[in-house]
Amino acid sequence: MATAAATSVSEPETEPKAAPKAEGEEDEVKAARTRKKASSRTVATATYKTTGPGWDQQEEGVSESDGDEYAMASSAESSPGEYEWEYDEEEEKNQLEIERLEEQLSINVYDYNCHVDLIRLLRLEGELAKVRMARQKMSEIFPLTEELWLEWLHDEISMALDGLDREHVYDLFEKAVKDYICPNIWLEYGQYSVGGIGQKGGLEKVRSVFERALSSVGLHMTKGLAIWEAYREFESAIVEAARLEKVHSLFRRQLAIPLYDMEATFAEYEEWSEDPIPESVIQNYNKALQQLEKYKPYEEALLEAEAPRLAEYQAYIDFEMKIGDPARIQLIFERALVENCLVPDLWIRYSQYLDRQLKVKDLVLSVHNRAVRNCPWTVALWSRYLLAMERHGVDHQTISVTFEKALSAGFIQATDYVEIWQAYLDYLRRRVDFRQDSSKELEELRSAFTRALEYLKQEVEERFNESGDPSCMIMQNWARIEARLCNNMQKARELWDSIMTRGNAKYANMWLEYYNLERAHGDTQHCRKALHRAVQCTSDYPEHVCEVLLTMERTEGTLEDWDIAVQKTETRLARVNEQRIKAVEKEAALAQQEEEKAEHRKRARAEKKALKKKKKTRGADKRKADEDDEKEWGDDEEEQPSKRRRIENSVPIAGEAQNLEAETGLFGKSASIDVDPPSKQKERAAVLKRDVPKVPHDSSKDSITVFVSNLPYSMEEPDVKLRPLFEACGEVVEIRPIFSNRGDFRGYCYVEFKEEKSALQALELDRKNVEGRPMFVSPCVDKSKNPDFKVFRYSTALEKHKLFISGLPFSCTKEELEEICKAHGTVRDIRLVTNRAGKPKGLAYVEYENESQASQAVMKMDGMTIKENVIKVAISNPPQRKVPEKPEAKKGPGGPMVLRQIYGARGKGRTQLSLLPRALQRPSTTAAQAENGPAPKPAVTTSAATEAPKMSNADFAKLLLRK
């Protein structure tokens, strides 16, 4: 089989070479250019056909429609005028798209999808040299997938004509097997090497490739069998005396490894071998079968699960780690990374195992290099890479170049840049021989510290609005190195002075760190000076700093030093205590003000309730008198239902009823309103309440009950419509919808299940669309007993694997957004934010499989245009909700405390216009303060105005004398 494959691969090598020659002719006429295009496509057609139908299923850039275009191109060579206009139009369109993609890559070379699209278009146009260059550029930045490598390799194989071309293809295979361990690529490599068996050293090359393939993927339980069979068939096809022993060896080696379909391999060996199978081989075969049974559950779990199958691979890795076979552990890590190459934690675990267990230089550095190429935004991978390079003795120039690549990787947090600088500065510090007063390495270290501070101040602060190093850890490390290793306390003091001027002087721990440095490498005078400054500046723990100063003066200071220290500490502590007392008094005063406000609100509510009750009594008496008058006139006109409902719900006060009657008389309209007396209203309400059944709720069944709200008020028979929806979660005992006194559905209900797990499953229906509105499903909790219970089920903390997208068009659907987002990773969930009516708000949350995919999506999607809307994309980190302030009370001049009304986001509600005619308006009982000028005097009540003042005997005497 291998020989036949090699023959089929080598056959097309003599066909096309016209395309490069045609590409150089730029001055031909239009028809000649069309023939050139047709010729190029003919080359692509030959490439497409010689690779066979298997490649057609694997390759990414060629579809059935592309094959039709190739056929059209081949026919166009014989009659260029027939399809000339089609080629010109398509060529122009593709060229414009190619130019656009090239321009975009010149701006952002890390745009993965742009690279893929450019390669596909260039390959379609037959631009063979440009395709090769585009692929090389992409492979330098990103590791290519198995499909991209196979497509590239098949193209190069089809154009390889001589030995030099074959060596070029060998080099490509070597690059391909380094990106990911893929059995299909190794199988192609082995079969292609068979085609060069006739060259010098061809046989040794084939055997070397197959042996490397076996060591790399021969243990693969599901795909390793193909490598073993191809190797055996190759050895069987060679006519040599020693071939029989080689095939025997391959059979025995394969049967000792647990692989799928081992029984068929054993039967084939029995049939092929002329001698009986040795007992040792049978024992190894039985042992491998037993091992296969242990591995089968994990392999079957992988086969049943859907990609990327991270959880299944993690369980498989844990199992292999317990067994401890390094080759199998390495293989399962590589298999997991093929599908989860953008998961930084998996790379970290793999590299950590290699660093601590295998410690093979080439293998360790290769894995670290692949890790940072797959997840360049993860600072932990770069830090580990630098440590591994130093650990294995890589030269300084290579490490420096790697560090510069890390700086341009595009980390997503300011602290990541601090961490990578710390790792590089630690490496430079370990290179320095501090026994010498001055050296090239020491100067490089100092310049690196200076550059790090400038980089954080300029580059990082400009991008993140923070340096990422508020405690100045880099500067602290520099100061310690200068003091302890370089004996340069003057430089260390300058650095600490700069640290304190950056907002750290108020922290006691910063001063004590400086004091300890001075204590170890400085002198007593500077220690005392540092502590005196600390006493004056520290605001978080001043007592601790004062205690350290007094302890130092007690052991080392003179009497004068002690007196100064005591005076300073007492003065400082007295000032601190005074500030604390003021703060406590201020807090107590605020608390008392809140209590007074609460008491005032309580009194105001009581007064308002009493006044309302008094007005209601007076209004009832007036309505009764009006009814008697209307009955005398015999006005039996029927009232309109809308007016009746309005009057039933609002009882006007007596004064307003009089004014309304007067206005009706003035305009000559006899539109009297038949108002039922209060007794009849109460009777009617009682009848309605009797008609509407009450909905009791047993709080002991909260665990098996859910509360459903935000349902449409127009929903008819809600229990019938909601039952099929909730029965999918489990057996429903009862659905209790809530109705108003008039029998209208109020939009919420209780759903009681038979089992608690059904109620928990029903919570997943939250936000499900029901008749055009999102239905809210929440646990049934008594908030009077659990005031801190929150119904909001989404996290309000930082979630690095979730994106917040704003600026979306309102017409954007969940499916459209998912189509855009899934190009950057595995989308686990998408939630479009809507209002209570189910209308979109232009916001969405997108949850990815891991934080690396989310980070990639932020970089790719932020600023993207969707339906003429420019969206903003960021990691989900909702701001903390502000606790609503309590109503404030304001005091008018000379008046009591008056509550200032607080309104919601939509104002007071309804309109602020007075709909009562001015003729009927009455002044309020409490006059408001004028906006400009003094407050008006309070209005005198009618009873007070008409009541005569009390007179004494002297007053009566004066009246008599006047007469």
Summary of the structure (lengths in Angstrom):
residues: 963
radius of gyration: 43.0
end to end distance: 145.5
largest distance: 161.1
contacts: 2654
relative contact order: 0.03
helix: 63%
strand: 8%
